Amino acid sequence: MAPWLIGLIMFLIMMVLVFEGIPIFISMLACSFVGFAWLYDFNFAMAWNIFTTYPFQLGANYNYAVLPMFMLVGSLAGETGIAEGAFKSVHAFLGRIKGGLLFTVVGANALFGACSGSSVAGSVVFGKLAMPELEKAGYNRKYSLGCISASGALSTLIPPSMGIITFCMIAPGSLSVGTALMCGIIPGILTAIALCVTVRIVGAIHKGTLPPGGGPKVPLKEKLLSLRFLIPILLLFGLIIGGTFAGWFTATVGGAIGAVACVIYALFKKMPIKKLVSCMMDAAVMEAGIFVIIVGGQIFSKFVADTGLADYLSQAIASLNAPFFIVFFLVILLYVFCGCVMDIIAIIIITVPVIFPIMTGMGYSPYALIIALCFIAEIAGLTPPIGMNVFATANALRINSSEIFKGVVPFFICEILLVLLLGIFPQIATFLPTLLGAL
């Protein structure tokens, strides 16, 4: 049997196992083991050799230390009041205009994304912070919940992003984490603006969704004083991203420096040692859960590479002369389908070994592709029946997720349109690093 066909069969079996509820890393490891044995004439000794050496090589890779570091940054950012400070500051400027509270949610999520890197963290934190204020002010509950969940996607675009970092670790070839993170800034800003526009469109179509605005006027002095709440975020962002881009240190070291800075800030804020240790444990537990998936994904990626499946599919697509945009649209459909039962990290790890080589082989910028695929994978987290972002918001507020799914539709459409725009104009992602000489 042709090697590429073996790869395709095992890929499809792996997807079936995942959708049947088998843990993702077990599905990938099992299919990789059987696939390697099948590929090499059922030489189980060779397959076993790969499985006994590859995980140790990955575990010893210094670059993977960046993940737990940024997880710790995100965990501490939520516990030290950084998110609450961002909300207060943005609310001081936008709270009185029509739709201002939802604009505040979007803006605060974008700012919080500059230190959390996790959309789920943003959804949980701002769900708890904003929802009581939104209901008190008379905002439509359904669309408010939808906006909170959709705004979490900003943490995947605004660096540092767990999705982008994981993508760079998994993707074939040598990719700069710092450059990839830089590519997410302009798409992140555009997404924040587009979500705010969507809030006003929803308010215009569905009368009574947004209160008329107004409320107590915030003096200019108080507005300016509220900017002090943004100092920790701006310093942290400048330290990690600025230092990485300036070449002072790598992204891995940047993560460590950011984590140390957050620990110092937590001690300055007199966070109890017990809570500080709890944040470290949370980061360690999250890393333990993700790293086994990364190991499984890397081994499966090696299997796919050995079968030549990606090369074969690339040639097959090229022979059809299908426009890139058609292929891009089909990938969006695949990711939305996967998002029904998987989170962003799982989608990236499972699909990147096949999808990334195909699309870069068609001439698409690898860095723009990282942003586009991470964005799609994040948006997929808004789809039923699971929808990780929706589930996180529902769980934090102790409500039924079906209520959020109804209100998230207009924001989901908005973000899908932005992904399509990114597919047509990849320069949106690459403009900033190109301007600064990183590309």
Secondary structure by P-SEA (a helix, b strand, c coil): ccaaaaaaaaaaaaaaaaaacccaaaaaaaaaaaaaaaaaccaaaaaaaaaacaaaaaaaccccaaaaaaaaaaaaaaaaaaaaaaaaaaaaccccccaaaaaaaaaaaaaaaaccccaaaaaaaaaaccaaaaaaacccaaaaaaaaaaaccccccccccaaaaaaaacccccccaaaaaaaaaaaaaaaaaaaaaaaaaaaaaccccccccccccccaaaaaaacccaaaaaaaaaaaaaaaaaccccaaaaaaaaaaaaaaaaaaacccaaaaaaaaaaaaaaaaaaaaaaaaaaaaaaaaaaaaaaaaaaaaaaaacccaaaaaaaaaaaaaaaaccccaaaaaaaccccaaaaaaaacccaaaaaaaaaaaaaaacccccccaaaaaaaaaacccaaaaaaaaaaaaaaaaaaaaaaaacccccaaaaaaaccc
